[in-house]
Amino acid sequence: MQKGKLILFPVTIGADSLSSSLPSLNLLLLPSCRTFIVEEIRTARRFLKKAGYPHPFDDTLFLELNEHTPLDAIGHYLDPIDRGENIGLLSEAGLPCVADPGAVITKVAHQRGIEVVPLVGPSSLMLALMTSGLNGQRFAFNGYLPVDRSARTAAIRRLEERVQHAHETQIFIEAPYRNNQMLEALSATLHPQTLVCVACDLTLPTQYIRTLPSAKWKTERSKIDLHKRNTVFLIGE
């Protein structure tokens, strides 16, 4: 029997229209999956309903994979593939496996010799890098910086050193309710000439993207409220 595949389905990162972010091929492949590995079942169902998924949810298997999932609980998640069935992997937003727990199950798929199929879709990290004007040849994603003020300041300084010595753009994110504090910390910590890009609400009508020297953000940050808005921060030269 021919094995099924693990198909990585991107999800929109904010845009209401699926067609503005996702190729039609993605939507055509969704019905081939009757099992989905997801971060949260409710949001996964909401996306599938919007995408026109034709099968009843009562007949569709949803397997949760998030920070609360014990690693020993995912051992059989991919078993339907051995029976010739496809499984879909969905992120909460954007690309599966990029700043996303789906990387764990994808690693298991490779260990079991299962074909992994990546599909095209939006990534807030890459969209932010594309539009920042910063170095797109060398870059690193750092996830979240520390919450503690002194530890965060030290982390920002370390990232700036990598910008200066390796000429590597540094990308990171923050909990949406701490975005304003992060921008304040960046403008207070970085050298005045270090460039900071703020990319907010990507793909939404409220999208805001601006790259300025750190010194200018000391005044410009009062003109934009980032509170509870999905934001990507980048520093570079």
C-alpha atoms as an extended CHARMM CRD file, in Angstrom:
* protein
*
       237  EXT
         1         1  MET       CA              0.0000000000        0.0000000000        0.0000000000  PROA      1               0.0000000000
         2         2  GLN       CA              1.2680000000        3.4550000000       -0.9010000000  PROA      2               0.0000000000
         3         3  LYS       CA              1.8420000000        5.7330000000        2.0660000000  PROA      3               0.0000000000
         4         4  GLY       CA             -0.0010000000        8.9850000000        2.5210000000  PROA      4               0.0000000000
         5         5  LYS       CA              1.7480000000       12.3260000000        3.0200000000  PROA      5               0.0000000000
         6         6  LEU       CA              2.0870000000       14.9710000000        5.6830000000  PROA      6               0.0000000000
         7         7  ILE       CA              0.9020000000       18.1880000000        4.0280000000  PROA      7               0.0000000000
         8         8  LEU       CA              1.9090000000       21.5100000000        5.6040000000  PROA      8               0.0000000000
         9         9  PHE       CA             -0.9590000000       23.9650000000        5.1390000000  PROA      9               0.0000000000
        10        10  PRO       CA             -0.2030000000       27.6790000000        5.7310000000  PROA      10              0.0000000000
        11        11  VAL       CA             -2.9150000000       29.8020000000        7.3440000000  PROA      11              0.0000000000
        12        12  THR       CA             -3.6180000000       33.4840000000        6.8080000000  PROA      12              0.0000000000
        13        13  ILE       CA             -1.9260000000       35.8870000000        9.2480000000  PROA      13              0.0000000000
        14        14  GLY       CA             -4.7630000000       38.3650000000        9.3990000000  PROA      14              0.0000000000
        15        15  ALA       CA             -6.2120000000       38.9930000000        5.9570000000  PROA      15              0.0000000000
        16        16  ASP       CA             -9.9350000000       38.2320000000        5.7580000000  PROA      16              0.0000000000
        17        17  SER       CA             -9.6850000000       37.0790000000        2.1570000000  PROA      17              0.0000000000
        18        18  LEU       CA             -8.0500000000       33.6750000000        1.7460000000  PROA      18              0.0000000000
        19        19  SER       CA             -7.3930000000       34.3490000000       -1.9260000000  PROA      19              0.0000000000
        20        20  SER       CA             -5.1480000000       37.2980000000       -1.0690000000  PROA      20              0.0000000000
        21        21  SER       CA             -2.7690000000       35.0940000000        0.9360000000  PROA      21              0.0000000000
        22        22  LEU       CA             -3.1480000000       31.4710000000       -0.1490000000  PROA      22              0.0000000000
        23        23  PRO       CA             -2.8330000000       29.8170000000       -3.5830000000  PROA      23              0.0000000000
        24        24  SER       CA             -5.8830000000       27.9630000000       -4.8560000000  PROA      24              0.0000000000
        25        25  LEU       CA             -3.9030000000       24.6910000000       -4.8220000000  PROA      25              0.0000000000
        26        26  ASN       CA             -3.8660000000       24.7800000000       -1.0120000000  PROA      26              0.0000000000
        27        27  LEU       CA             -7.6420000000       24.8710000000       -0.8280000000  PROA      27              0.0000000000
        28        28  LEU       CA             -7.9320000000       22.0950000000       -3.4080000000  PROA      28              0.0000000000
        29        29  LEU       CA             -5.7090000000       19.8160000000       -1.3180000000  PROA      29              0.0000000000
        30        30  LEU       CA             -7.5530000000       20.3490000000        1.9800000000  PROA      30              0.0000000000
        31        31  PRO       CA            -10.3240000000       17.7920000000        1.2040000000  PROA      31              0.0000000000
        32        32  SER       CA             -7.6710000000       15.0820000000        0.7430000000  PROA      32              0.0000000000
        33        33  CYS       CA             -7.1000000000       15.1530000000        4.5110000000  PROA      33              0.0000000000
        34        34  ARG       CA             -9.5040000000       13.6960000000        7.0540000000  PROA      34              0.0000000000
        35        35  THR       CA             -6.9910000000       14.1100000000        9.8970000000  PROA      35              0.0000000000
        36        36  PHE       CA             -5.3850000000       17.3960000000       10.9480000000  PROA      36              0.0000000000
        37        37  ILE       CA             -2.6450000000       18.1130000000       13.4670000000  PROA      37              0.0000000000
        38        38  VAL       CA             -3.3830000000       21.5480000000       14.9070000000  PROA      38              0.0000000000
        39        39  GLU       CA             -2.3820000000       23.9360000000       17.6930000000  PROA      39              0.0000000000
        40        40  GLU       CA             -5.9640000000       24.6030000000       18.7580000000  PROA      40              0.0000000000
        41        41  ILE       CA             -9.0360000000       22.7750000000       17.4820000000  PROA      41              0.0000000000
        42        42  ARG       CA            -11.4510000000       25.7070000000       17.5700000000  PROA      42              0.0000000000
        43        43  THR       CA             -9.3090000000       28.0020000000       15.4140000000  PROA      43              0.0000000000
        44        44  ALA       CA             -8.4820000000       25.1310000000       13.0490000000  PROA      44              0.0000000000
        45        45  ARG       CA            -12.1770000000       24.4650000000       12.4820000000  PROA      45              0.0000000000
        46        46  ARG       CA            -12.7700000000       28.1600000000       11.9010000000  PROA      46              0.0000000000
        47        47  PHE       CA            -10.1020000000       28.2330000000        9.1910000000  PROA      47              0.0000000000
        48        48  LEU       CA            -11.3340000000       25.0570000000        7.5120000000  PROA      48              0.0000000000
        49        49  LYS       CA            -14.9180000000       26.3400000000        7.4590000000  PROA      49              0.0000000000
        50        50  LYS       CA            -13.7510000000       29.5720000000        5.8370000000  PROA      50              0.0000000000
        51        51  ALA       CA            -11.6980000000       27.5910000000        3.3260000000  PROA      51              0.0000000000
        52        52  GLY       CA            -14.7510000000       25.5820000000        2.2390000000  PROA      52              0.0000000000
        53        53  TYR       CA            -13.6440000000       22.2670000000        3.6940000000  PROA      53              0.0000000000
        54        54  PRO       CA            -16.3790000000       19.8710000000        2.5320000000  PROA      54              0.0000000000
        55        55  HSD       CA            -16.2640000000       17.0870000000        5.1220000000  PROA      55              0.0000000000
        56        56  PRO       CA            -18.2720000000       17.1230000000        8.3850000000  PROA      56              0.0000000000
        57        57  PHE       CA            -16.1460000000       18.0040000000       11.3810000000  PROA      57              0.0000000000
        58        58  ASP       CA            -17.7000000000       15.0940000000       13.2800000000  PROA      58              0.0000000000
        59        59  ASP       CA            -16.0220000000       12.7930000000       10.7490000000  PROA      59              0.0000000000
        60        60  THR       CA            -12.7000000000       14.6600000000       10.8400000000  PROA      60              0.0000000000
        61        61  LEU       CA             -9.9910000000       13.8210000000       13.3780000000  PROA      61              0.0000000000
        62        62  PHE       CA             -8.2170000000       16.7500000000       15.0650000000  PROA      62              0.0000000000
        63        63  LEU       CA             -5.0290000000       16.0520000000       17.0100000000  PROA      63              0.0000000000
        64        64  GLU       CA             -3.6830000000       18.8790000000       19.1580000000  PROA      64              0.0000000000
        65        65  LEU       CA              0.0200000000       19.7150000000       19.1500000000  PROA      65              0.0000000000
        66        66  ASN       CA              1.0200000000       22.7050000000       21.2400000000  PROA      66              0.0000000000
        67        67  GLU       CA              3.2180000000       23.6300000000       24.2100000000  PROA      67              0.0000000000
        68        68  HSD       CA              0.9850000000       21.5410000000       26.4960000000  PROA      68              0.0000000000
        69        69  THR       CA              1.2350000000       18.3290000000       24.4510000000  PROA      69              0.0000000000
        70        70  PRO       CA              3.5430000000       15.6880000000       26.0260000000  PROA      70              0.0000000000
        71        71  LEU       CA              6.0390000000       14.4420000000       23.4480000000  PROA      71              0.0000000000
        72        72  ASP       CA              5.1570000000       10.8450000000       24.2580000000  PROA      72              0.0000000000
        73        73  ALA       CA              1.5490000000       11.5740000000       23.2230000000  PROA      73              0.0000000000
        74        74  ILE       CA              2.3500000000       12.2250000000       19.5560000000  PROA      74              0.0000000000
        75        75  GLY       CA              3.8630000000        8.8500000000       18.7430000000  PROA      75              0.0000000000
        76        76  HSD       CA              0.8030000000        7.6060000000       16.8620000000  PROA      76              0.0000000000
        77        77  TYR       CA             -0.2990000000       10.8980000000       15.2870000000  PROA      77              0.0000000000
        78        78  LEU       CA              1.1110000000        9.8710000000       11.9020000000  PROA      78              0.0000000000
        79        79  ASP       CA             -0.1970000000        6.2850000000       11.8760000000  PROA      79              0.0000000000
        80        80  PRO       CA             -3.0050000000        7.0240000000        9.3360000000  PROA      80              0.0000000000
        81        81  ILE       CA             -0.2780000000        7.8300000000        6.7980000000  PROA      81              0.0000000000
        82        82  ASP       CA              0.8580000000        4.1870000000        6.9290000000  PROA      82              0.0000000000
        83        83  ARG       CA             -2.6840000000        3.2830000000        5.8670000000  PROA      83              0.0000000000
        84        84  GLY       CA             -2.4420000000        5.5090000000        2.7890000000  PROA      84              0.0000000000
        85        85  GLU       CA             -4.1570000000        8.5930000000        4.2500000000  PROA      85              0.0000000000
        86        86  ASN       CA             -2.9140000000       12.1680000000        4.0210000000  PROA      86              0.0000000000
        87        87  ILE       CA             -2.6110000000       14.2650000000        7.1770000000  PROA      87              0.0000000000
        88        88  GLY       CA             -2.7310000000       18.0500000000        7.2140000000  PROA      88              0.0000000000
        89        89  LEU       CA             -0.6280000000       20.1590000000        9.5830000000  PROA      89              0.0000000000
        90        90  LEU       CA             -2.0670000000       23.5900000000       10.4160000000  PROA      90              0.0000000000
        91        91  SER       CA             -0.4540000000       26.4610000000       12.2640000000  PROA      91              0.0000000000
        92        92  GLU       CA             -2.4890000000       29.0310000000       14.1900000000  PROA      92              0.0000000000
        93        93  ALA       CA             -1.3000000000       31.6150000000       11.6680000000  PROA      93              0.0000000000
        94        94  GLY       CA              1.2960000000       31.7320000000        8.9180000000  PROA      94              0.0000000000
        95        95  LEU       CA              3.5990000000       28.8580000000        8.0640000000  PROA      95              0.0000000000
        96        96  PRO       CA              3.5920000000       25.5400000000        9.9150000000  PROA      96              0.0000000000
        97        97  CYS       CA              6.8620000000       24.6520000000       11.6690000000  PROA      97              0.0000000000
        98        98  VAL       CA              8.2900000000       28.2030000000       11.5640000000  PROA      98              0.0000000000
        99        99  ALA       CA              8.1340000000       29.5940000000       15.1100000000  PROA      99              0.0000000000
       100       100  ASP       CA              5.5210000000       26.8690000000       15.5020000000  PROA      100             0.0000000000
       101       101  PRO       CA              5.3310000000       23.5300000000       17.3860000000  PROA      101             0.0000000000
       102       102  GLY       CA              4.6200000000       21.6490000000       14.1530000000  PROA      102             0.0000000000
       103       103  ALA       CA              8.3590000000       21.2000000000       13.6590000000  PROA      103             0.0000000000
       104       104  VAL       CA              8.2430000000       18.3780000000       16.2160000000  PROA      104             0.0000000000
       105       105  ILE       CA              5.8590000000       16.1940000000       14.2140000000  PROA      105             0.0000000000
       106       106  THR       CA              7.6020000000       17.0330000000       10.9380000000  PROA      106             0.0000000000
       107       107  LYS       CA             10.8410000000       15.7070000000       12.4120000000  PROA      107             0.0000000000
       108       108  VAL       CA              9.0370000000       12.4890000000       13.3310000000  PROA      108             0.0000000000
       109       109  ALA       CA              7.7300000000       12.2350000000        9.7570000000  PROA      109             0.0000000000
       110       110  HSD       CA             11.2710000000       12.3650000000        8.3710000000  PROA      110             0.0000000000
       111       111  GLN       CA             12.4060000000        9.7420000000       10.8790000000  PROA      111             0.0000000000
       112       112  ARG       CA              9.6160000000        7.4610000000        9.6420000000  PROA      112             0.0000000000
       113       113  GLY       CA             10.3620000000        8.0430000000        5.9570000000  PROA      113             0.0000000000
       114       114  ILE       CA              7.1260000000        9.9400000000        5.3530000000  PROA      114             0.0000000000
       115       115  GLU       CA              6.9440000000       12.4510000000        2.5090000000  PROA      115             0.0000000000
       116       116  VAL       CA              6.4590000000       16.0120000000        3.7710000000  PROA      116             0.0000000000
       117       117  VAL       CA              4.7640000000       18.4350000000        1.3540000000  PROA      117             0.0000000000
       118       118  PRO       CA              5.2540000000       22.1860000000        2.0310000000  PROA      118             0.0000000000
       119       119  LEU       CA              2.7230000000       24.5840000000        0.5310000000  PROA      119             0.0000000000
       120       120  VAL       CA              3.1380000000       28.2750000000       -0.2320000000  PROA      120             0.0000000000
       121       121  GLY       CA              1.6890000000       30.8240000000        2.1860000000  PROA      121             0.0000000000
       122       122  PRO       CA              2.3490000000       33.9700000000        4.2110000000  PROA      122             0.0000000000
       123       123  SER       CA              5.0690000000       34.3700000000        6.8180000000  PROA      123             0.0000000000
       124       124  SER       CA              5.0550000000       37.5110000000        8.9450000000  PROA      124             0.0000000000
       125       125  LEU       CA              8.7890000000       37.0890000000        9.5310000000  PROA      125             0.0000000000
       126       126  MET       CA              9.6790000000       36.9750000000        5.8410000000  PROA      126             0.0000000000
       127       127  LEU       CA              7.2170000000       39.6960000000        4.8830000000  PROA      127             0.0000000000
       128       128  ALA       CA              8.7530000000       41.9290000000        7.5460000000  PROA      128             0.0000000000
       129       129  LEU       CA             12.2930000000       41.1610000000        6.3600000000  PROA      129             0.0000000000
       130       130  MET       CA             11.3610000000       41.7360000000        2.7160000000  PROA      130             0.0000000000
       131       131  THR       CA              9.9970000000       45.1770000000        3.3800000000  PROA      131             0.0000000000
       132       132  SER       CA             12.4660000000       46.3410000000        6.0600000000  PROA      132             0.0000000000
       133       133  GLY       CA             15.3260000000       47.3940000000        3.8170000000  PROA      133             0.0000000000
       134       134  LEU       CA             17.6880000000       45.5020000000        6.1340000000  PROA      134             0.0000000000
       135       135  ASN       CA             20.1330000000       42.7580000000        5.1490000000  PROA      135             0.0000000000
       136       136  GLY       CA             18.2070000000       39.8360000000        3.6460000000  PROA      136             0.0000000000
       137       137  GLN       CA             21.3530000000       37.7820000000        2.9500000000  PROA      137             0.0000000000
       138       138  ARG       CA             22.2210000000       37.1690000000        6.6000000000  PROA      138             0.0000000000
       139       139  PHE       CA             19.5190000000       37.1390000000        9.2550000000  PROA      139             0.0000000000
       140       140  ALA       CA             18.3920000000       35.2930000000       12.3780000000  PROA      140             0.0000000000
       141       141  PHE       CA             15.0530000000       34.8140000000       14.0960000000  PROA      141             0.0000000000
       142       142  ASN       CA             15.3040000000       35.0040000000       17.8820000000  PROA      142             0.0000000000
       143       143  GLY       CA             11.7510000000       34.3010000000       19.0210000000  PROA      143             0.0000000000
       144       144  TYR       CA             10.8180000000       36.2070000000       22.1750000000  PROA      144             0.0000000000
       145       145  LEU       CA             13.2860000000       38.2660000000       24.1880000000  PROA      145             0.0000000000
       146       146  PRO       CA             13.2860000000       38.0330000000       28.0060000000  PROA      146             0.0000000000
       147       147  VAL       CA             10.4850000000       39.7620000000       29.9130000000  PROA      147             0.0000000000
       148       148  ASP       CA             12.7050000000       40.8890000000       32.7850000000  PROA      148             0.0000000000
       149       149  ARG       CA             13.8750000000       44.4480000000       32.1020000000  PROA      149             0.0000000000
       150       150  SER       CA             17.5880000000       43.9340000000       32.7700000000  PROA      150             0.0000000000
       151       151  ALA       CA             17.6880000000       40.5920000000       30.9490000000  PROA      151             0.0000000000
       152       152  ARG       CA             15.8590000000       42.1330000000       27.9860000000  PROA      152             0.0000000000
       153       153  THR       CA             18.3320000000       45.0220000000       27.8370000000  PROA      153             0.0000000000
       154       154  ALA       CA             21.2460000000       42.5720000000       27.8500000000  PROA      154             0.0000000000
       155       155  ALA       CA             19.5980000000       40.5370000000       25.0810000000  PROA      155             0.0000000000
       156       156  ILE       CA             19.0700000000       43.6360000000       22.9300000000  PROA      156             0.0000000000
       157       157  ARG       CA             22.7300000000       44.5570000000       23.3110000000  PROA      157             0.0000000000
       158       158  ARG       CA             23.8100000000       41.0420000000       22.3070000000  PROA      158             0.0000000000
       159       159  LEU       CA             21.6470000000       41.2170000000       19.1890000000  PROA      159             0.0000000000
       160       160  GLU       CA             23.1100000000       44.5980000000       18.2950000000  PROA      160             0.0000000000
       161       161  GLU       CA             26.6110000000       43.1480000000       18.5860000000  PROA      161             0.0000000000
       162       162  ARG       CA             25.6440000000       40.4680000000       16.0600000000  PROA      162             0.0000000000
       163       163  VAL       CA             24.3710000000       43.1740000000       13.7320000000  PROA      163             0.0000000000
       164       164  GLN       CA             27.6360000000       45.0770000000       14.0250000000  PROA      164             0.0000000000
       165       165  HSD       CA             30.0780000000       42.1720000000       13.8250000000  PROA      165             0.0000000000
       166       166  ALA       CA             28.2860000000       39.6390000000       11.6250000000  PROA      166             0.0000000000
       167       167  HSD       CA             26.1970000000       42.1640000000        9.6340000000  PROA      167             0.0000000000
       168       168  GLU       CA             23.2250000000       39.9230000000       10.4130000000  PROA      168             0.0000000000
       169       169  THR       CA             19.6800000000       41.2840000000       10.6460000000  PROA      169             0.0000000000
       170       170  GLN       CA             18.0430000000       40.2640000000       13.9190000000  PROA      170             0.0000000000
       171       171  ILE       CA             14.3240000000       39.4230000000       13.9180000000  PROA      171             0.0000000000
       172       172  PHE       CA             12.1710000000       38.8740000000       16.9980000000  PROA      172             0.0000000000
       173       173  ILE       CA              8.6160000000       39.1540000000       18.2860000000  PROA      173             0.0000000000
       174       174  GLU       CA              6.9080000000       40.1570000000       21.5010000000  PROA      174             0.0000000000
       175       175  ALA       CA              3.6520000000       39.3910000000       23.2720000000  PROA      175             0.0000000000
       176       176  PRO       CA              1.2180000000       41.8910000000       21.6810000000  PROA      176             0.0000000000
       177       177  TYR       CA              0.3950000000       43.5830000000       24.9830000000  PROA      177             0.0000000000
       178       178  ARG       CA              4.1140000000       44.3530000000       25.5380000000  PROA      178             0.0000000000
       179       179  ASN       CA              4.8960000000       45.7700000000       22.0820000000  PROA      179             0.0000000000
       180       180  ASN       CA              4.9960000000       49.4030000000       23.1890000000  PROA      180             0.0000000000
       181       181  GLN       CA              7.3870000000       48.5540000000       26.0140000000  PROA      181             0.0000000000
       182       182  MET       CA              9.6160000000       46.6800000000       23.5830000000  PROA      182             0.0000000000
       183       183  LEU       CA              9.8730000000       49.6250000000       21.2130000000  PROA      183             0.0000000000
       184       184  GLU       CA             10.6470000000       51.8850000000       24.1580000000  PROA      184             0.0000000000
       185       185  ALA       CA             13.3920000000       49.4900000000       25.2920000000  PROA      185             0.0000000000
       186       186  LEU       CA             14.8920000000       49.3590000000       21.7990000000  PROA      186             0.0000000000
       187       187  SER       CA             15.0460000000       53.1350000000       21.4490000000  PROA      187             0.0000000000
       188       188  ALA       CA             16.5560000000       53.4630000000       24.9210000000  PROA      188             0.0000000000
       189       189  THR       CA             19.1600000000       50.6980000000       24.5410000000  PROA      189             0.0000000000
       190       190  LEU       CA             20.4480000000       50.6580000000       20.9620000000  PROA      190             0.0000000000
       191       191  HSD       CA             23.0610000000       52.9670000000       19.5130000000  PROA      191             0.0000000000
       192       192  PRO       CA             21.3880000000       55.9840000000       17.8610000000  PROA      192             0.0000000000
       193       193  GLN       CA             22.3290000000       54.9150000000       14.3300000000  PROA      193             0.0000000000
       194       194  THR       CA             21.1860000000       51.2760000000       14.6110000000  PROA      194             0.0000000000
       195       195  LEU       CA             18.1710000000       50.7120000000       12.3670000000  PROA      195             0.0000000000
       196       196  VAL       CA             14.9220000000       49.4050000000       13.8150000000  PROA      196             0.0000000000
       197       197  CYS       CA             12.0440000000       48.1610000000       11.6710000000  PROA      197             0.0000000000
       198       198  VAL       CA              8.5520000000       47.8240000000       13.1180000000  PROA      198             0.0000000000
       199       199  ALA       CA              6.2220000000       45.6820000000       10.9820000000  PROA      199             0.0000000000
       200       200  CYS       CA              2.6890000000       45.5940000000       12.3730000000  PROA      200             0.0000000000
       201       201  ASP       CA             -0.6340000000       44.0740000000       11.2390000000  PROA      201             0.0000000000
       202       202  LEU       CA              0.9030000000       42.5690000000        8.1170000000  PROA      202             0.0000000000
       203       203  THR       CA             -1.6050000000       41.8660000000        5.2850000000  PROA      203             0.0000000000
       204       204  LEU       CA             -4.3190000000       43.8230000000        7.1320000000  PROA      204             0.0000000000
       205       205  PRO       CA             -5.7700000000       47.2110000000        6.1000000000  PROA      205             0.0000000000
       206       206  THR       CA             -4.1210000000       48.6520000000        9.2400000000  PROA      206             0.0000000000
       207       207  GLN       CA             -0.6610000000       47.4480000000        8.1600000000  PROA      207             0.0000000000
       208       208  TYR       CA              2.1790000000       49.6410000000        9.4210000000  PROA      208             0.0000000000
       209       209  ILE       CA              5.8170000000       49.1700000000        8.3870000000  PROA      209             0.0000000000
       210       210  ARG       CA              8.6070000000       51.6300000000        9.0970000000  PROA      210             0.0000000000
       211       211  THR       CA             12.4020000000       51.4740000000        9.4010000000  PROA      211             0.0000000000
       212       212  LEU       CA             14.1760000000       54.2720000000       11.2710000000  PROA      212             0.0000000000
       213       213  PRO       CA             17.3860000000       54.8100000000       13.2550000000  PROA      213             0.0000000000
       214       214  SER       CA             16.9470000000       54.0340000000       16.9230000000  PROA      214             0.0000000000
       215       215  ALA       CA             17.3050000000       57.6910000000       17.8770000000  PROA      215             0.0000000000
       216       216  LYS       CA             14.3140000000       58.6870000000       15.7490000000  PROA      216             0.0000000000
       217       217  TRP       CA             12.0740000000       56.0870000000       17.3680000000  PROA      217             0.0000000000
       218       218  LYS       CA             12.3620000000       58.0160000000       20.6420000000  PROA      218             0.0000000000
       219       219  THR       CA              9.9260000000       60.5470000000       19.1710000000  PROA      219             0.0000000000
       220       220  GLU       CA              8.2070000000       58.4930000000       16.4750000000  PROA      220             0.0000000000
       221       221  ARG       CA              7.0530000000       55.7540000000       18.8600000000  PROA      221             0.0000000000
       222       222  SER       CA              4.5780000000       58.1600000000       20.4500000000  PROA      222             0.0000000000
       223       223  LYS       CA              2.7890000000       58.3990000000       17.0920000000  PROA      223             0.0000000000
       224       224  ILE       CA              1.9660000000       54.7080000000       16.8020000000  PROA      224             0.0000000000
       225       225  ASP       CA              0.1810000000       52.4380000000       19.2960000000  PROA      225             0.0000000000
       226       226  LEU       CA              1.2990000000       48.8110000000       18.9700000000  PROA      226             0.0000000000
       227       227  HSD       CA             -0.7390000000       47.5260000000       21.9160000000  PROA      227             0.0000000000
       228       228  LYS       CA             -2.3020000000       44.1210000000       21.1730000000  PROA      228             0.0000000000
       229       229  ARG       CA             -1.2790000000       44.2690000000       17.5060000000  PROA      229             0.0000000000
       230       230  ASN       CA              0.7550000000       41.4730000000       15.9400000000  PROA      230             0.0000000000
       231       231  THR       CA              4.1770000000       42.9950000000       15.3970000000  PROA      231             0.0000000000
       232       232  VAL       CA              7.5820000000       41.8750000000       14.1350000000  PROA      232             0.0000000000
       233       233  PHE       CA             10.6870000000       43.7770000000       15.2420000000  PROA      233             0.0000000000
       234       234  LEU       CA             13.9430000000       43.8400000000       13.2780000000  PROA      234             0.0000000000
       235       235  ILE       CA             17.2590000000       45.5300000000       13.9860000000  PROA      235             0.0000000000
       236       236  GLY       CA             20.0350000000       45.9120000000       11.4650000000  PROA      236             0.0000000000
       237       237  GLU       CA             22.2470000000       48.3180000000        9.5720000000  PROA      237             0.0000000000
